[in-house]
Amino acid sequence: MKFFLTILLISFSSLQAADFEDVLEQLSDHLNEENEMTSEELSRLETAIIEEAQALASDSALVIRSFELVSKYDEINDPLFLNEKTKGGFSRTEKYGKELEHVIFQLQQAILDHGFQSKHLKDHQEKFESRSLLCSNFFPGEIAPPKDSRKVFKIKINATQLPPDGAPLTTDEGPARRCTGWYVAPGTIAELKLPADLVGKGYAIRVGAHVWDLTKKPEIKRLDRISILYPIEEDRMLVANPLGGGVYLEVPPNADKGICEIYARNIVEAPFYSATSSRQTTLDEWNNTERKKSAPWADFESDKFMMQVPTSWISQYKTPDTLTADYDKCMDLVSEITGRPKVRSKVVLYHQIDVIMRGGAFFPGYPQSNYNWDPLKEENGNKDHWFLKGPQFARYELFHEMGHMERITKFEGETEALVNFLYVYVHNQGFDVDLDIAFSRSRDGADRITIEEAAIDRMITESFRKGLSRNTTNKPGDEVKYQHRGYGHYADIAKLFGWEPLLKFAAEDHENYRNGKGYPSDPNKDPVDNRVLRFSIAAGADLRPLFQFWGIYAEDEDALAKAIKKNDLESSPAVYERLKHYRTLLPKSSSEFKKHALIMYPRCEEPGRSLMERNKMFGHGWFHEWLDIYDSSHGDAGLAALDKIIETYFPDAK
């Protein structure tokens, strides 16, 4: 049976190769003007390349023929992304007049996806040497081959990724990436010597740092996939990438091989600043040697963060030590507020620059890839970008996406709210930013929406006036996601009781996970009553009235009241004073409402211009609508609702 299955697979492979060979023949005739194809025929050819690309994995001759046809196109038109038709990118769907460019794009993608198999490099090394894709001159960048292909390089590298300590992170299941500071130039084949302990154990060598598949992006600005992964199956191996790329060791989960030595030749050295436990770059080494290296991408790495930036950004950059210290400081603060160890099995933050952001909006990831640049733009070697100034200069989105990575426990509905809170802690505790200002900047980057404004934003809602829980439906009218009032209660706890209750709560989350009790089955739906009780215990006071003010009501009020009493938690004078203060802020008239509305949305008097602004259930559109509705009756109803909370929990207060 095995014999016949083998024959069947060989037959299928041969058929697939024949089909792909026919595709290449048609393309050759077109490029040589022997049998020019129509737009429709070229589009069908593109589809055929996509469907038959796997043929390149089993037939090296097809790979070489594909290279020849790409070279022919480049000779006639200049490479993709550098010729007039494709410079700056081109549409994925609107192909009119660019059908040939789409064919060449897919052919190059097929070469990269399937052509550079380890078997091809071993069996046909001489055929693959000097084979490169010239679109690499655009991205990832132009680089000359090494001057001495026989020179041997050595590096010590961390081949361990111990199990994470505490509740799961979104990155737990994947490999950890370690920098080598090496770069494989396009058209060269590097030879690596690795410890025998790494062979067949799930380790791999990756060539090319940019790993995300951009197939779903509506505009094509580079090849969709530009990284190649080589599993370590022998202690000597060949690796290459027709676009070129940095060399990285991928360490599987639970690996424990410690610090290893890896050797390489026929590589180019890349600028590399390392501040890890296995390697430390001195400032003299950086300024005199590292930043002058020729590879087009530079690596920065500590035990807590990692990033890649274009070398054109850093050739004159002089302060990587300060930068690394600031990144590590920020990452330590993220670990503190999330209750995690400061040194983990993977870095806390891994991010990189690309020509296009990974998703349609900001996205978490390992790496985060949310910021673009133009490779054709001339740089001065000392780029004025927050990547090189430190994460304390980043907009809130960086910490928002890190919040998703950390998988913090939350009340239901806070998935797109509490993640902003990392920004508040880092800037307040790490960089002496006032709590209200840090809170305000944590969502929209401005200084307008303080904790008090967020509280007003809660008090003007219908749910507040009716004494109901906040709207967490994830539909128009939702009162939590992407809004300051969605996490204002946490800021109030810090304001009234300091940061210690929040730190204790986060640490307890992980202890509960380790002990197998008390940790929610879904961290985005932490049971309300238990969460309120635990925060109250951490603060040493009954926080029910504070949470209720922000729209978080008990599921079983009697049971929660008994638990509060059992833990000897008494009413907090600080909470009482806070609620009384909020009473003075509640808009009691249309003019007071308008004052708040213009703080929240300075242009809300204008009719909506975008679909979002015309949405009467949310944001700008909601405020625009309510400028003509809110009056003293709504203020009176809000006061009555707030007084009810105060009277319920502070019956003896005066």
Disulfide bonds with the S-S distance in Angstrom:
none
